Amino acid sequence: MSPKTPAGSFAHTGTDATPWLLGSAGALLAVGGGAICLVRRRKVNGDDGQPES
């Protein structure tokens, strides 16, 4: 007697969320990179947020 192949489809593994995860990760990287650029630009111009004494 040979083993029976189960009927139906493959298991749902959640791969349909991959584009959303990649898009979110890219957006977070872009926001973080922009924040770093703004902070560096502010420090280069001499405005570090501290009052002059």
C-alpha positions in Angstrom: 0.0 0.0 0.0 1.5 3.4 -1.0 1.2 6.5 1.1 -1.6 8.9 0.1 -0.8 12.4 -1.0 -2.8 14.9 1.0 -5.4 16.9 -1.0 -5.6 20.6 -0.9 -3.1 23.5 -1.3 0.2 24.3 0.3 0.4 25.8 3.7 -0.1 29.5 4.1 3.3 30.9 5.1 2.7 34.6 5.2 4.7 35.4 2.1 2.0 37.8 0.9 3.3 40.3 3.5 6.8 40.4 2.1 6.2 43.5 -0.1 4.7 45.4 2.8 7.6 44.5 5.0 10.2 45.5 2.5 8.4 48.8 1.8 8.2 49.6 5.5 11.8 48.8 6.0 12.8 51.0 3.1 10.7 53.8 4.4 12.3 53.6 7.8 15.7 53.6 6.3 14.9 56.7 4.3 13.5 58.5 7.3 16.5 57.6 9.4 18.9 58.7 6.7 17.1 62.0 6.3 17.2 62.6 10.1 21.0 61.9 10.2 21.5 64.3 7.3 19.5 67.1 9.1 21.4 66.6 12.3 24.8 66.7 10.6 23.9 69.8 8.6 22.7 71.6 11.7 26.0 70.8 13.5 28.1 71.8 10.5 26.4 75.2 10.4 27.2 75.8 14.1 23.6 75.6 15.3 23.7 72.8 17.9 20.7 74.0 19.8 22.7 75.3 22.8 22.4 78.9 23.8 25.4 81.1 23.4 27.2 82.2 26.5 
